[in-house]
C-alpha cells in the first residue's frame, strides 16, 4: 500500500509546481515523506528508498 501511495504522490507532484519546488529542496527520504504527508499521502522512508529515491530526486532537478 505504501508503494501505491508514493506512486500517487509522484503523479500529483508531476502536476503541482508547489510540490515540485518543495521536493527540489529535500535532502533526504524523510523530508519527502513529510511533504507527502502534508499533501495527504502516507508512505515510508524505506519505500522512498526502495523506489530509487536518489534517481527520482535527481529527476526533479531536470524541470
C-alpha positions, 0 to 999 in steps of 0.5 A: 500500500505504501508503494501505491501511495508514493506512486500517487504522490509522484503523479500529483507532484508531476502536476503541482509546481508547489510540490515540485519546488518543495521536493527540489529542496529535500535532502533526504527520504524523510523530508519527502515523506513529510511533504507527502504527508502534508499533501495527504499521502502516507508512505515510508522512508524505506519505500522512498528508498526502495523506489530509487529515491536518489534517481527520482530526486535527481529527476526533479532537478531536470524541470 
